[in-house]
């Protein structure tokens, strides 16, 4: 396991704690696919040109995998960057008070409304305060850096807005 991503190493060393009937099947399947990522367990392609032989192992393509998920994140970021209008943005992070986390965790359907509610609140504020319509993108996260349940929103808001009444852009 030398040179293996730390998460893959942790999953390997603690497999006996998660690989049992008490763990949901989707979690066990995901952990197994991460462990098998880039190994012969998922298959491989063998390329044999005239002078050498190369084996390319298949990857798991799981968004939870440290290598496959990172690649998917990079592709997503490039696609998002290509579609965003070329303008300055302001970043806002909105969190739910920790006292409400148990309620949200038990009623996960509440998470689905959070991005819309946040975007609408910011739009209404910008309209009331500055008379402009702003461009908003909301990225929801449900876990923090320590893999703890910590629902929060990362919001990109254009650092200016369209003054609809006069059909002009207000830069800041």
C-alpha positions in Angstrom: 0.0 0.0 0.0 3.0 2.4 -0.4 2.2 5.5 -2.3 -1.6 5.0 -1.9 -3.9 7.9 -1.2 -4.5 8.3 2.6 -8.3 7.7 2.3 -7.7 4.4 0.4 -5.2 3.4 3.1 -7.6 4.2 5.9 -10.4 2.2 4.1 -8.0 -0.8 3.7 -6.8 -0.7 7.4 -10.4 -0.3 8.8 -12.2 -2.6 6.3 -13.3 -4.9 9.2 -15.2 -2.0 10.7 -17.3 -1.2 7.7 -17.5 -4.4 5.7 -20.4 -6.1 7.5 -24.2 -6.4 7.2 -24.7 -3.5 9.6 -23.2 -1.1 7.1 -25.6 0.0 4.2 -24.9 -1.8 1.0 -24.3 1.4 -1.0 -21.5 2.4 1.5 -19.9 -1.0 1.4 -20.0 -1.0 -2.5 -18.5 2.5 -2.7 -15.7 1.7 -0.2 -15.0 -1.5 -2.2 -14.9 0.3 -5.5 -12.4 2.9 -4.0 -10.2 0.1 -2.7 -10.3 -1.6 -6.1 -9.8 1.6 -8.1 -6.7 1.3 -10.4 -6.2 -2.4 -9.7 -6.7 -5.6 -11.7 -10.0 -6.2 -9.7 -11.8 -3.7 -12.0 -10.1 -5.0 -15.2 -7.4 -3.5 -17.4 -6.4 -2.8 -20.9 -3.1 -4.3 -22.2 -1.2 -2.4 -24.9 1.6 -4.3 -26.6 3.5 -2.2 -29.2 6.5 -3.8 -30.8 9.0 -3.0 -28.0 7.1 -2.9 -24.7 4.0 -3.9 -22.8 1.8 -1.5 -20.9 -1.1 -2.3 -18.6 -3.7 0.4 -17.9 -6.0 -0.5 -15.0 -9.6 0.6 -15.0 -10.8 3.2 -12.5 -13.9 3.1 -10.3 -15.3 6.5 -11.6 -16.9 7.1 -8.2 -17.3 10.7 -7.1 -16.2 9.6 -3.6 -12.9 8.2 -4.8 -9.9 10.5 -4.1 -8.5 10.2 -7.6 -11.7 9.8 -9.7 -13.7 12.3 -7.7 -10.9 14.8 -7.9 -10.8 14.4 -11.7 -14.6 14.8 -11.8 -14.3 18.0 -9.7 -11.7 19.4 -12.0 -13.8 18.7 -15.1 -16.8 20.3 -13.3 -14.8 23.4 -12.4 -13.5 23.8 -16.0 -17.1 23.5 -17.4 -18.4 25.9 -14.8 -15.6 28.4 -15.6 -16.4 28.2 -19.3 -20.1 28.9 -18.7 -19.9 31.7 -16.2 -20.0 35.3 -17.5 -16.7 37.0 -17.3 -17.3 39.3 -14.3 -16.1 39.7 -10.8 -17.9 37.7 -8.1 -18.3 37.9 -4.4 -18.2 34.7 -2.3 -20.7 34.2 0.5 -20.8 31.1 2.8 -24.1 30.5 4.6 -24.3 27.9 7.4 -27.1 26.4 9.4 -26.7 26.9 13.2 -25.4 23.7 14.7 -28.5 23.5 17.0 -30.6 22.8 13.9 -28.3 20.1 12.4 -30.1 17.2 14.1 -33.4 18.4 12.7 -32.0 18.7 9.2 -30.2 15.4 9.5 -33.4 13.6 10.4 -35.4 15.5 7.7 -32.9 15.4 4.8 -35.6 16.7 2.4 -35.1 20.1 4.0 -31.7 20.2 2.3 -33.3 20.4 -1.1 -34.9 23.8 -0.4 -31.8 25.4 1.1 -30.1 26.6 -2.2 -33.3 28.1 -3.6 -34.2 29.9 -0.3 -30.7 31.3 0.0 -30.6 32.5 -3.7 -34.1 34.1 -3.4 -33.1 35.9 -0.1 -30.0 37.3 -1.7 -31.9 38.4 -4.9 -34.6 40.1 -2.8 -31.9 41.9 -0.7 -30.0 43.1 -3.8 -33.3 44.3 -5.4 -34.5 46.1 -2.3 -31.1 47.7 -1.4 -29.6 48.5 -4.8 -32.5 48.0 -7.3 -30.5 45.4 -9.3 -30.8 41.8 -10.4 -27.7 39.8 -9.5 -26.3 36.6 -11.0 -26.1 33.8 -8.3 -24.7 30.3 -8.2 -25.2 28.1 -5.1 -23.1 25.1 -4.3 -24.4 23.0 -1.4 -22.2 21.0 0.9 -23.5 18.7 3.6 -20.2 17.7 5.2 -17.2 19.6 6.5 -13.5 18.9 6.2 -13.6 16.3 8.9 -16.4 14.4 7.2 -18.8 15.6 9.8 -22.4 16.6 9.0 -22.1 20.3 8.5 -24.7 21.6 6.0 -23.7 24.9 4.4 -23.9 26.8 1.1 -21.1 28.4 -0.9 -22.7 31.2 -2.9 -21.2 33.1 -5.8 -22.9 36.5 -6.4 -22.0 38.8 -9.2 -20.2 41.9 -7.8 -22.7 44.1 -9.7 -26.1 43.7 -11.1 -28.5 44.6 -13.9 -30.7 47.6 -13.2 -33.7 46.4 -15.0 -35.6 49.7 -15.0 -32.8 51.4 -17.0 -31.5 48.3 -18.7 -27.9 48.9 -17.6 -25.2 47.1 -15.6 -24.2 48.6 -12.3 -20.6 47.4 -11.8 -20.4 47.2 -8.0 
